Structures are given as structure tokens and as C-alpha cells.
Amino acid sequence: MNQTIDLNAELREWLGQRLSETLGDNPKNIHKLYFDIRETNADIFRIIYDYQVLRQWPSVDANTATVLGVERSTIWRRIVKKIT
């Protein structure tokens, strides 16, 4: 079966659940959260890229660009260039 997995939908669902668990109905609980979106963005690039590298898959930068919906040059600037 050829099925596309929507990781965005899964992330939204997971994050919504975690917010409900952490915040509940108490607005003071907002101070219990830390979520640096820039760090998360970098982590997502790195996790998808490294997963493939560890398995020695071909075309890692192109595959990562496809999954993330960005240009291949973005992967090069964000990850490959920083490694070398």
C-alpha cells in the first residue's frame, strides 16, 4: 500500500494533547512551557537528514528537501555546509 503519512497532522495532534495535559484550564501553567520554534525547525531538518545518513541512503539532501518541501539548496545551506 502506497500511503503518504502527514507528519504535520500527527505533530498538531500530539502538541494539542501535550498542551491540554500541561495547561489544563489554568492560564498560569503557560509558564511551565518552553518551545523555541527556531530550535525545533533546526531539529526537524537534522532529524530527517541524519536518519538517512545513518542508514547510508542515497540522495539524502534531495530526499530531505522533498520531505520538507524546500529547495535542495536550503538543505545544503542548513546542514551539509555546516558539516564540512
C-alpha positions, 0 to 999 in steps of 0.5 A, a space after each residue: 500500500 502506497 500511503 503518504 503519512 502527514 507528519 504535520 497532522 500527527 505533530 498538531 495532534 500530539 502538541 494539542 494533547 501535550 498542551 491540554 495535559 500541561 495547561 489544563 484550564 489554568 492560564 498560569 501553567 503557560 509558564 511551565 512551557 518552553 518551545 523555541 520554534 527556531 530550535 525545533 525547525 533546526 531539529 526537524 531538518 537534522 532529524 530527517 537528514 541524519 536518519 538517512 545518513 545513518 542508514 547510508 541512503 542515497 540522495 539524502 539532501 534531495 530526499 530531505 528537501 522533498 520531505 520538507 518541501 524546500 529547495 535542495 539548496 536550503 538543505 545544503 545551506 542548513 546542514 551539509 555546509 555546516 558539516 564540512 
